[in-house]
Amino acid sequence: MLFLCGASYVVGLEQQHADIDMVSWLAGKWKGEAFGGIAEEIWSQPGGGTMMGMFRLIDKGKVVFSEFEEIVEQDNLLIFKVKHFTPAFVGWEEKEKSVDFKLVSSTENEIRFEGLTLIKIDGETCKLVIRLSDKATGKTKDVEILYHREQN
């Protein structure tokens, strides 16, 4: 894939203390369209200061890539952590590395991390906005995924 996730700093916003319960609305199964395919995410309920998530992108009936995700309370703030995998379950990041997005601000319906934003539109709809970097050109762009809650 041409674009890889990259954390970027949001200027002018101070980091704030937060706990995992502020993203509890994310728990459940979500589905939307992204990168020409179908994006699916499943998030656990908060527990032990974390929420665990799984993501996969399906295009033409095949998995393009997948992710394990974690939102974790760390150093008095939230960090959104991601590890990417190929369809053969080979990790993109080094063994002990992850792509980390630190919390910079939040409201009741919007959680803004460095390079990634979660927006609760209503109980059944949310939007994820992620800043992606093109390794070849160094240019960045924001990609939006509109998710709808799926029933189990």
C-alpha positions in Angstrom: 0.0 0.0 0.0 1.3 3.4 -0.9 0.2 5.2 2.2 1.3 4.4 5.8 -0.1 5.8 9.0 2.0 8.5 10.5 1.5 10.5 13.6 1.7 14.3 13.2 1.5 16.9 15.9 -1.5 19.2 16.1 -0.3 22.7 16.9 -2.0 24.8 19.5 -3.7 22.0 21.4 -2.5 21.0 24.8 -2.6 17.4 26.0 -5.2 16.7 28.5 -5.9 14.1 31.2 -8.4 11.5 30.2 -9.6 8.0 31.0 -10.7 5.2 28.9 -14.4 5.6 29.6 -14.5 8.7 27.4 -14.2 6.4 24.3 -16.6 3.7 25.7 -19.1 4.6 23.0 -16.7 3.0 20.4 -17.3 -0.5 21.8 -19.0 -2.8 19.3 -18.8 -3.7 15.6 -18.5 -1.0 12.9 -18.5 -1.2 9.1 -17.7 1.4 6.4 -16.0 2.0 3.0 -12.3 2.9 2.7 -9.5 2.7 0.2 -11.8 1.2 -2.4 -13.0 -1.6 -0.1 -14.9 -2.5 3.0 -13.4 -1.5 6.4 -14.5 -3.3 9.5 -13.6 -2.6 13.1 -14.6 -4.4 16.3 -13.9 -2.7 19.7 -14.1 -4.3 23.2 -15.7 -2.6 26.2 -13.3 -0.7 28.4 -11.4 -2.8 31.0 -8.2 -2.5 32.9 -7.5 1.0 31.4 -7.7 -0.2 27.8 -10.0 -0.9 24.9 -8.8 -3.5 22.3 -9.8 -3.3 18.7 -9.4 -5.2 15.4 -9.5 -3.7 11.9 -9.5 -5.3 8.5 -9.8 -4.0 4.9 -11.5 -6.3 2.5 -11.3 -5.6 -1.3 -12.8 -7.9 -4.0 -13.4 -10.6 -1.3 -9.9 -10.6 0.1 -8.2 -9.1 3.1 -5.8 -6.3 2.0 -4.4 -5.7 5.5 -5.4 -5.9 9.1 -4.6 -4.1 12.4 -4.7 -4.8 16.1 -5.5 -1.6 17.9 -5.5 -0.5 21.5 -6.6 2.7 23.3 -4.7 2.7 26.6 -4.5 5.0 29.6 -0.8 6.0 29.9 0.9 8.8 31.6 -2.4 10.6 32.5 -3.6 10.6 28.9 -4.9 8.2 26.2 -2.8 6.7 23.5 -4.2 5.0 20.4 -1.8 2.3 19.4 -1.8 0.3 16.1 0.1 -2.6 14.7 -0.5 -3.5 11.0 -0.4 -6.9 9.4 -0.3 -8.2 5.8 -2.9 -10.8 4.7 -0.3 -13.5 5.6 -0.2 -12.0 9.2 3.3 -10.6 8.8 3.7 -7.4 10.9 4.6 -4.1 9.2 6.1 -2.6 12.3 9.2 -4.0 14.1 8.4 -6.5 16.8 8.4 -4.1 19.7 7.1 -1.0 17.8 3.6 0.3 17.1 2.2 3.4 15.5 1.1 5.6 18.5 -1.3 8.6 18.5 -1.4 10.6 21.7 -4.5 12.4 22.8 -4.5 16.2 22.3 -8.1 17.2 23.0 -11.6 15.8 23.5 -15.2 16.8 23.7 -18.3 14.7 24.3 -18.4 13.7 20.7 -14.9 14.1 19.4 -11.6 12.5 20.5 -8.6 14.1 18.8 -5.3 12.3 18.8 -2.1 13.4 17.0 -2.9 12.4 13.4 -6.2 10.5 14.1 -9.6 11.8 15.2 -12.7 9.8 16.3 -16.0 11.6 15.9 -19.3 10.3 17.3 -22.1 11.5 15.0 -24.8 9.6 16.8 -25.1 6.2 18.6 -25.1 4.3 15.3 -22.6 6.4 13.2 -19.1 7.6 13.7 -16.2 9.0 11.6 -12.5 8.2 11.8 -10.2 10.8 10.2 -6.6 9.7 9.8 -3.6 11.6 8.5 -1.6 9.4 6.0 1.9 10.0 4.7 3.1 9.0 1.2 6.6 7.6 1.7 7.6 8.4 -1.9 6.6 12.1 -1.9 6.5 13.0 1.8 3.0 14.5 1.3 0.2 13.9 3.7 -3.5 13.7 3.3 -6.5 13.1 5.6 -8.7 10.1 4.9 -12.2 9.9 6.3 -14.0 6.6 7.0 -17.7 6.9 7.9 -18.6 3.9 10.0 -22.1 2.5 10.8 -22.7 0.3 13.8 -23.4 -3.4 12.9 -25.5 -5.7 15.0 -23.8 -8.8 16.3 
